[in-house]
Amino acid sequence: MVLHQPQVSVHFLGTGGSWPSADRNVAATVLKRGGDILLFDCGEGTQRQFQKSGLSYMAIQRIFISHLHGDHCYGLPGLFKTMQLNERTAPLEVYGPRGLGGLMEVYGLIASVKGQYEITWRELAEGDVVEGDGYSVSCKKMNHGALDLAYAYVEEARPGRFDKAKALALGVPEGPAFRRLQMGEAVQSTKGLKVEPKEVLGAARPGRKIVVTGDTGPCEALVEFAASADVLISEATYCSDMVAKAQEYGHMTAAWAAETARRANVKELILTHISPRYTGPEQHLAEAKPIFPNTRIAKDFFAIEVPFVD
């Protein structure tokens, strides 16, 4: 349990599927946590998208690759090299599904960072968890032609609301003792009482949950994985006019993504990974909103803040 969680925002640097278009670059989604950046997928040209967004690619701590199709990982060697040319020294962590190791060996040769900074990688299997400072990122296998991992960013719970008036009435002096109680420690009051945290704290408050699908068709695994998420970022490559193609290649239609969001009881759905066949958001939103009203469609450089529900 952590006392404070930093501000969190999501930035969409690439919202297209399959190949870059004039309007959308390919997959790249940033979760900005305070001053740190987690990058989910890295399609070609992602380093340029960072520069246009005003975000710093030098602040990336971890990269999570959903699967090894090119529109989700071809940007890695260019990003590695750009970091090296800009004199990065901080280590970089890369995570992805089985096969990532072979890809990283090739990309390491292409980028040739020459030991200036350390790049570590780890292949993940379903259920693996990457621990962070106050959060974790877990993964689950999705329904796609290639092995695809969806990722869930989940924060540690925060202490319940602190009852200052009650603490003072029990003789707890304002200052460090308040913080110790909020961190779960008992304190001695000026009245000679041992005050336990449960006496002055409400129920623990959950942290935020953000789920990123990568590429997938509809599946029960995603409904379970995204349950009660604050934000579900789902691919919606097609609309109902291309159901057969969506089924053939393991992709979502806007309606299927909305139904998933409804069944998972998420708070907000954001559609991304839009096929270049579609030039505007109208068709996707027209199909999704009747099923799940709190739906938005991402475009490149669209960003949202993710507040606490309470």
FILOPA-883477 format. One record per residue (C-alpha): x, y, z; residue in three letters. Coordinates in nm, 3 decimals. Each point is the difference from the previous one (the first is absolute). Layout:
BEGIN
R        c1        c2        c3     r
R         X         Y         Z   ALA
...
% end
This chain:
BEGIN
R        c1        c2        c3     r
R     0.000     0.000     0.000   MET
R     0.134     0.342    -0.093   VAL
R    -0.091     0.336     0.150   LEU
R    -0.003     0.194    -0.327   HIS
R    -0.016    -0.100    -0.366   GLN
R     0.133     0.245    -0.261   PRO
R    -0.201     0.157    -0.278   GLN
R    -0.066    -0.240    -0.287   VAL
R    -0.081     0.085    -0.361   SER
R    -0.026    -0.202    -0.322   VAL
R     0.135     0.136    -0.328   HIS
R    -0.073    -0.158    -0.338   PHE
R     0.298     0.038    -0.232   LEU
R    -0.113    -0.252    -0.261   GLY
R    -0.363    -0.100    -0.048   THR
R    -0.001    -0.172    -0.339   GLY
R     0.012    -0.366    -0.090   GLY
R     0.214    -0.196    -0.245   SER
R     0.183     0.286    -0.172   TRP
R     0.049     0.375     0.056   PRO
R    -0.239     0.234    -0.174   SER
R    -0.003     0.374    -0.052   ALA
R    -0.224     0.035     0.307   ASP
R     0.116    -0.276     0.234   ARG
R     0.335    -0.150     0.085   ASN
R     0.013    -0.361     0.115   VAL
R    -0.035    -0.131     0.355   ALA
R     0.161     0.187     0.289   ALA
R    -0.171     0.091     0.326   THR
R     0.169     0.181     0.288   VAL
R    -0.098    -0.024     0.364   LEU
R     0.160     0.292     0.179   LYS
R     0.030    -0.054     0.374   ARG
R     0.141     0.311     0.164   GLY
R     0.331     0.052    -0.176   GLY
R     0.029    -0.361    -0.120   ASP
R    -0.122    -0.143    -0.328   ILE
R    -0.123    -0.350    -0.083   LEU
R    -0.032    -0.062    -0.375   LEU
R    -0.242    -0.261    -0.130   PHE
R     0.097    -0.112    -0.351   ASP
R     0.242     0.181    -0.227   CYS
R    -0.094     0.015    -0.367   GLY
R     0.233     0.153    -0.257   GLU
R     0.065     0.370     0.045   GLY
R    -0.089     0.006     0.367   THR
R     0.305     0.209     0.089   GLN
R    -0.126     0.274    -0.234   ARG
R    -0.346    -0.019     0.156   GLN
R     0.161     0.059     0.339   PHE
R     0.165     0.315    -0.131   GLN
R    -0.323     0.133    -0.147   LYS
R    -0.190    -0.075     0.322   SER
R     0.229     0.191     0.233   GLY
R     0.061    -0.313     0.209   LEU
R     0.357    -0.112     0.065   SER
R     0.108    -0.338    -0.135   TYR
R     0.296     0.031     0.238   MET
R    -0.246    -0.039     0.290   ALA
R    -0.113    -0.346    -0.116   ILE
R     0.070    -0.254     0.271   GLN
R    -0.176    -0.305    -0.139   ARG
R    -0.135    -0.112    -0.336   ILE
R    -0.272    -0.267    -0.024   PHE
R    -0.046    -0.164    -0.341   ILE
R    -0.335    -0.175    -0.050   SER
R     0.108    -0.220    -0.292   HIS
R     0.262    -0.021    -0.270   LEU
R    -0.191     0.128    -0.302   HIS
R     0.191     0.285    -0.160   GLY
R    -0.249     0.278     0.066   ASP
R     0.055    -0.062     0.371   HIS
R     0.377    -0.041     0.019   CYS
R     0.181     0.132    -0.312   TYR
R     0.066     0.329     0.180   GLY
R     0.227    -0.153     0.264   LEU
R     0.341     0.018    -0.174   PRO
R    -0.059     0.359    -0.110   GLY
R    -0.103     0.097     0.351   LEU
R     0.303    -0.178     0.152   PHE
R     0.235     0.181    -0.238   LYS
R    -0.162     0.340     0.052   THR
R     0.046    -0.041     0.374   MET
R     0.365    -0.090    -0.050   GLN
R     0.064     0.298    -0.228   LEU
R    -0.151     0.223     0.268   ASN
R     0.242    -0.142     0.258   GLU
R    -0.235    -0.209     0.207   ARG
R     0.170    -0.174     0.291   THR
R    -0.301    -0.122     0.202   ALA
R    -0.086    -0.371    -0.037   PRO
R    -0.302    -0.103    -0.207   LEU
R    -0.225    -0.302     0.056   GLU
R    -0.191    -0.173    -0.281   VAL
R    -0.271    -0.262     0.052   TYR
R    -0.198    -0.209    -0.245   GLY
R    -0.125    -0.345    -0.095   PRO
R     0.197    -0.310    -0.094   ARG
R     0.231     0.083    -0.291   GLY
R     0.097     0.343     0.129   LEU
R     0.353    -0.119     0.079   GLY
R     0.083    -0.085    -0.360   GLY
R    -0.145     0.329    -0.116   LEU
R     0.204     0.194     0.257   MET
R     0.323    -0.166    -0.111   GLU
R    -0.060     0.114    -0.358   VAL
R    -0.118     0.346     0.101   TYR
R     0.302     0.035     0.229   GLY
R     0.227    -0.055    -0.299   LEU
R    -0.194     0.249    -0.209   ILE
R    -0.010     0.271     0.267   ALA
R     0.352    -0.058     0.135   SER
R    -0.021     0.202     0.321   VAL
R     0.360    -0.113     0.074   LYS
R    -0.046    -0.047     0.370   GLY
R    -0.081     0.368     0.057   GLN
R    -0.311    -0.106     0.187   TYR
R    -0.131    -0.342     0.100   GLU
R    -0.301    -0.155    -0.172   ILE
R    -0.145    -0.300     0.183   THR
R    -0.286    -0.211    -0.128   TRP
R    -0.229    -0.268     0.139   ARG
R    -0.242    -0.231    -0.173   GLU
R    -0.331    -0.017     0.184   LEU
R    -0.252    -0.283     0.023   ALA
R    -0.364     0.035     0.091   GLU
R    -0.036     0.093     0.365   GLY
R     0.348     0.148     0.039   ASP
R     0.020     0.325     0.192   VAL
R     0.252     0.285    -0.028   VAL
R     0.024     0.186     0.330   GLU
R     0.050     0.376     0.017   GLY
R     0.016     0.260     0.274   ASP
R    -0.362     0.012     0.115   GLY
R    -0.141    -0.189    -0.300   TYR
R     0.022    -0.323    -0.195   SER
R    -0.051    -0.099    -0.364   VAL
R    -0.148    -0.345    -0.064   SER
R    -0.074    -0.172    -0.330   CYS
R    -0.250    -0.239    -0.152   LYS
R    -0.014    -0.184    -0.333   LYS
R    -0.254     0.136    -0.248   MET
R    -0.175    -0.129    -0.313   ASN
R     0.219     0.091    -0.298   HIS
R     0.184    -0.170    -0.285   GLY
R     0.332     0.052     0.177   ALA
R     0.069    -0.044     0.371   LEU
R    -0.134     0.326     0.144   ASP
R     0.016     0.117     0.359   LEU
R    -0.238     0.259     0.141   ALA
R     0.142     0.202     0.289   TYR
R    -0.165     0.128     0.317   ALA
R     0.159     0.283     0.194   TYR
R    -0.130    -0.023     0.357   VAL
R     0.098     0.228     0.286   GLU
R     0.039    -0.101     0.361   GLU
R    -0.285     0.096     0.229   ALA
R     0.009     0.328     0.189   ARG
R    -0.089     0.039     0.368   PRO
R    -0.359     0.085     0.080   GLY
R    -0.102     0.355     0.073   ARG
R     0.166     0.138     0.314   PHE
R    -0.231     0.129     0.275   ASP
R     0.205     0.291     0.131   LYS
R    -0.257     0.108     0.256   ALA
R    -0.017    -0.347     0.154   LYS
R     0.381    -0.030     0.007   ALA
R     0.028     0.331     0.184   LEU
R    -0.274    -0.104     0.242   ALA
R     0.197    -0.316     0.081   LEU
R     0.302     0.214     0.079   GLY
R     0.205    -0.062    -0.313   VAL
R     0.215     0.309    -0.065   PRO
R    -0.017     0.141    -0.350   GLU
R     0.317    -0.066    -0.200   GLY
R     0.210    -0.317    -0.047   PRO
R    -0.243    -0.210     0.208   ALA
R    -0.276     0.069    -0.252   PHE
R     0.217    -0.133    -0.281   ARG
R     0.098    -0.309     0.198   ARG
R    -0.365    -0.082     0.053   LEU
R    -0.071     0.046    -0.371   GLN
R     0.287    -0.237    -0.077   MET
R    -0.154    -0.268     0.222   GLY
R     0.200     0.048     0.322   GLU
R    -0.147     0.029     0.348   ALA
R     0.105     0.308     0.201   VAL
R    -0.002     0.106     0.365   GLN
R    -0.225     0.295     0.075   SER
R     0.054     0.281     0.250   THR
R    -0.280    -0.158     0.204   LYS
R     0.202    -0.319     0.046   GLY
R    -0.209    -0.192    -0.252   LEU
R     0.128    -0.234    -0.268   LYS
R    -0.184     0.118    -0.310   VAL
R    -0.038    -0.255    -0.281   GLU
R    -0.036     0.110    -0.365   PRO
R    -0.344    -0.161    -0.029   LYS
R    -0.129     0.242     0.265   GLU
R     0.061     0.307    -0.219   VAL
R     0.006    -0.137    -0.356   LEU
R    -0.287    -0.098    -0.225   GLY
R     0.009    -0.300    -0.233   ALA
R     0.300    -0.024    -0.233   ALA
R    -0.057     0.173    -0.335   ARG
R     0.095    -0.184    -0.319   PRO
R     0.258     0.138    -0.240   GLY
R    -0.062     0.052    -0.370   ARG
R    -0.022    -0.280    -0.256   LYS
R     0.075     0.053    -0.369   ILE
R    -0.014    -0.285    -0.253   VAL
R     0.160     0.002    -0.347   VAL
R    -0.105    -0.282    -0.233   THR
R     0.258    -0.007    -0.276   GLY
R    -0.173    -0.186    -0.286   ASP
R    -0.285    -0.238     0.076   THR
R    -0.335    -0.124    -0.104   GLY
R    -0.278    -0.027     0.259   PRO
R     0.069    -0.251     0.278   CYS
R    -0.105    -0.081     0.354   GLU
R     0.359     0.042     0.111   ALA
R    -0.017     0.374    -0.073   LEU
R    -0.334     0.043     0.178   VAL
R     0.152    -0.155     0.313   GLU
R     0.333     0.181    -0.032   PHE
R    -0.156     0.344    -0.048   ALA
R    -0.259    -0.040     0.276   ALA
R    -0.075     0.333     0.173   SER
R     0.287     0.182    -0.174   ALA
R     0.002     0.378     0.012   ASP
R     0.100     0.003    -0.368   VAL
R    -0.008    -0.276    -0.261   LEU
R     0.212     0.084    -0.304   ILE
R    -0.122    -0.241    -0.263   SER
R     0.090    -0.057    -0.358   GLU
R    -0.293     0.054    -0.235   ALA
R     0.156    -0.068    -0.337   THR
R    -0.330    -0.041    -0.182   TYR
R    -0.369     0.082     0.006   CYS
R    -0.292    -0.232    -0.069   SER
R     0.047     0.038    -0.376   ASP
R     0.314    -0.217     0.031   MET
R    -0.105    -0.266     0.251   VAL
R     0.132    -0.286    -0.212   ALA
R     0.348     0.154    -0.018   LYS
R    -0.003     0.074     0.373   ALA
R    -0.082    -0.363     0.072   GLN
R     0.260    -0.128    -0.244   GLU
R     0.289     0.200     0.146   TYR
R    -0.100     0.022     0.366   GLY
R    -0.097     0.365     0.030   HIS
R    -0.278     0.200     0.165   MET
R    -0.282     0.190    -0.157   THR
R    -0.110     0.314     0.184   ALA
R    -0.318    -0.179     0.109   ALA
R     0.192    -0.298     0.138   TRP
R     0.233     0.227     0.196   ALA
R    -0.300     0.186     0.143   ALA
R    -0.169    -0.324     0.102   GLU
R     0.321    -0.109     0.171   THR
R     0.013     0.329     0.190   ALA
R    -0.365    -0.034     0.104   ARG
R     0.045    -0.356     0.126   ARG
R     0.326     0.085     0.178   ALA
R    -0.167     0.295     0.176   ASN
R     0.282     0.240    -0.085   VAL
R    -0.039     0.371     0.054   LYS
R     0.128     0.122    -0.339   GLU
R     0.076    -0.159    -0.336   LEU
R     0.248     0.150    -0.244   ILE
R     0.022    -0.148    -0.349   LEU
R     0.329    -0.010    -0.187   THR
R     0.188    -0.203    -0.267   HIS
R    -0.237     0.123    -0.269   ILE
R     0.041    -0.145    -0.347   SER
R     0.117     0.253    -0.264   PRO
R    -0.314    -0.096    -0.193   ARG
R    -0.197     0.233     0.230   TYR
R     0.059     0.373    -0.037   THR
R    -0.210     0.132     0.290   GLY
R    -0.131    -0.103     0.343   PRO
R    -0.369     0.021    -0.082   GLU
R    -0.063    -0.363    -0.094   GLN
R     0.189    -0.142     0.299   HIS
R    -0.175     0.227     0.247   LEU
R    -0.341    -0.058    -0.156   ALA
R     0.042    -0.374     0.058   GLU
R     0.162     0.014     0.344   ALA
R    -0.190     0.271     0.189   LYS
R    -0.346    -0.164    -0.004   PRO
R     0.159    -0.302     0.171   ILE
R     0.243     0.184     0.228   PHE
R    -0.071     0.376     0.016   PRO
R     0.326     0.104     0.168   ASN
R     0.206    -0.077    -0.310   THR
R     0.253     0.223    -0.170   ARG
R     0.216    -0.063    -0.305   ILE
R     0.367     0.092     0.025   ALA
R     0.191     0.196    -0.259   LYS
R     0.373     0.066    -0.005   ASP
R     0.105     0.231     0.286   PHE
R    -0.333    -0.037     0.179   PHE
R     0.059    -0.015     0.378   ALA
R    -0.206    -0.053     0.313   ILE
R     0.055     0.039     0.372   GLU
R    -0.102    -0.300     0.210   VAL
R    -0.133     0.128     0.332   PRO
R    -0.087    -0.200     0.308   PHE
R    -0.367    -0.089     0.012   VAL
R    -0.026     0.144     0.350   ASP
% end
